[in-house]
Amino acid sequence: MERLEFFPLGDAGIVLKLGDVIDEQTRQKIMAISAYLEQQPLSGMTEYVPGYTTVTIYYDPLAWRDPLGQELAYDRFQAALENQLRQLSFSAASEQRVVDIPVCYGGQYGPDLQEVSEYHGLTQEEVIQIHSGQAYIVHMIGFAPGFPYLGGLDKRIATPRRSTPRTAIAPGSVGIGGAQTGVYPLESPGGWQIIGRTPERLFRPEEHPPSLLRAGDRVRFVPISAAEYEQRKQVGR
């Protein structure tokens, strides 16, 4: 295995850097390490968090305290982690889930669809076709509980954020912010261009895990009508 880069994060975390750019090779490494830690966690490990180019691992420093006081808990944990990951191979691609998310585009559910289409000189139907015409990769979950950072937005519909953010965006809103697209799981302020809304609940605190999506998933947006949106919304309540 290639040499890994480790950095301390406070007194109970360690950052494992796997690349300098967001690409498929780095993503595969992150998914492989995350899957390995899920199946074979180190003693004292409390959580791992995949990111764009890193995996952050949190641990209990008391579990790695040197009884002789000669080594730092971080150094002991880092050495054990590196030794364990040496047996991991990055050659095999990790298995991916594909999650279909229904979206009602435009109208009251996508108030910025018209602005996005005009910005690019496209029709609203063309924007919908482009946005729903490919699968997106979930790089990580963050910003808000269950919020997916999705990679793979077509450059033809990449659109700058709104000059004036909204103070409240409805849960399930699907937006474009620069070269990214995503779904707001909860009501929150935001400046992304809202082009649609899904009746799916991305954050479900009563379930385990509470997030519908997880890093490594592939997401496909499936256009639905306003009537189907309302029907699915009622069923999901």
N, C-alpha and C positions, 0 to 999 in steps of 0.2 A: 504493500500500500504506500502511496505517496505520503510525504510528511504533512501532518496536519498542523494548523496554526491555532493556538489557544490563547485566550485573553481573560483575565479576571473581570468579574462583574460584581462589585461590592464584595461582601464577605461570605456570600452564599450562592454565587453563580459563576459560571464559566461559559465563555462564548467560543464556539468552534467555528472558525472561518473556513469556508469551502470554495471561495471564488471571489473575483472582483467584479464580475458582470452577471447580470441576470440572464441565464441561458439554460438550455435543456440539460447540458452536462452537469451543471451545478445543481439544478433541481433534482436530478436523479441521485446525486450524492446525498442531498438533504433528505430525500424520501427514504433512501436505504438506511441511513443512520437513524432516522426517526423510527422506522419499523423495527430496527434492531433494538433500540432502547425500549420500545414498547414491549418487546418479547423478553428482553434480558436486561432489566434495569440494574444499575449498580446499587450496592448497599448505600442507604442514606440519600439516594436520589429522590427528589420530590416532584419534579416536573421537567419536561423538555418543551421548547418552543421553537418550531421551525420558522425561518424567515426567508427573505429573498436570497441571501447568500450565506446565511449562518444557521446554526442550531445552538440555542442557548439552553444550558442545562443548569437547573437549580438543585442544590443539595443541602443537607444538614451538616454544617461544619463541625458540630460536636461529634457526629458519627465518624469523622475523619481526623479527630484531634490526636496528635502524637503524645502518648503518655509520658514520653521522655522530654517533650518540649523542644526537640531538635529540628522538627520540620513543621512547616505551615500546613494547615488542613487543605488549603488550595493545592499546594504542590503534591500532596499525597493523593488527592482526588484526581488531579490532572494526570498524574502518572498512571493511575489505575484505569482511567478512562481511555487514555491513549493505548495502553497495553491491550485492553479489551477490544478496541476498534481495529486493531491490527489484523484480526482474523476475519474482518468483514470485507467482502468483495463488492466492488461497484459495477462489475461487468454485467450483471443481470438487471434488466429493467424491472422496476417495482410495479405491482399490479395496481391498476387505477379503477376507481369507481367512475361511472358516468351518471351524472345527475341532471335530469331534465327539469327546468324551471319554467312554468307557464308565465307568460307576460302579456298583459293587455297594453298595447302601445298607443300613445297619443291620447287626445281628448283630455278629460279631467284627470286621467291617470298618468299622462305624459305631457305636461304643459309646455315642455321645451322642445318637443319633437319638431315642431314647425321651425323654430329658430335654428336647430341643428341642421335641418334639411336646407334651409336658405343659406346658411353659412358655407355649405359645401356645394351649392348649386345642384342639389339632388331633390327628388320628390320624397315625401314622407314614406311612401311604400319602398323606395330604394334603400332608405336608411334602415327600415325594419328588416328588409331582406339581408342587408349586409351584417347588421348586428346579430341577427338570429341564424346566420348562415354558416357558423363555424363553432367549434368547441373551444372553450376557454379553460386555462389551467388555474387552479387555486394555488397561489404561491404561499399565502399565509392568511390567518384570521387575526384581525386586529381592529384598532380604532374604536370600535364598539363591539359588544358581545355578538359573535356570529357574523361580523362583517367580513366578506371575502375580498381579498385583493386578487383580482383576476388579470392574467396575462393573455395577450393574443388579440387585442382590439385592432381591427382593420384600420390602417392609417387614413383611409378614405373618409372615416367618420370621427377621427380624433378631433375633439373640440375643446377650446379653452373653457375653464370654469366661468361661472357667472361673475360679472363685475361686482354684483351685490348679492352675497349669500342669503338664503332664506333662513329665517329663525326657526322654522319647523318643517321638516320633511316627513311625510307619512311613512310608516313602516311598510316595507316591501317595495319601495320606490327603486326603480332601476335607473342608474344615471351614468353619464360620461363625464369624466374630469381629465382633460388633457388626453394622454395616450392610454388612459385606463377606463375600465368600466366596472361597475359594482352594484351591489344591492344593499340598501339601508335596512338593517334588520329591526331597528327600533326608531321611534320618532326622535329626531335630533336636528340641530342646525346643520346646514351644509351648502356648499356652493357648486355642486355638480349639476350638469344639465340633465333634468329628469325627463326621460323619454318613454317611460312606462311604469307599470307596477305589477307585482306578482301577488297572488293570494296565498302563496306558501309562507309559512313562518320559518324564518331562518334561525331564530333563537328561541329555543324551547326549554326554559329553565326547569320544567317538571320532568324532563327526560335526561337520560345519560347515554352518550354525551349530549349536552344541551345545544350544540351547534349542528344544524342540518348538514353543513359542509365542513370539510377538513382539508388541510393542506395536502396537495397531490391529486385531489379530485379533478375531474373534467366536468365542466358545466355547459349545457346547451340550453339556450333560451328558445322557448316554443311559443309563437304568437297565438293568442286566444282572443275571443271577442269580449266586449264589455258584459254581455249577458252571461257568458261562461265564467268570467271573472267573479261576478256577483254570486253565481251558483256555487262555485268552489269556495268562495269566502264564507258563505253561510255554512257549508258542510264542515269547514275547518274550524269553526268556532266551538 
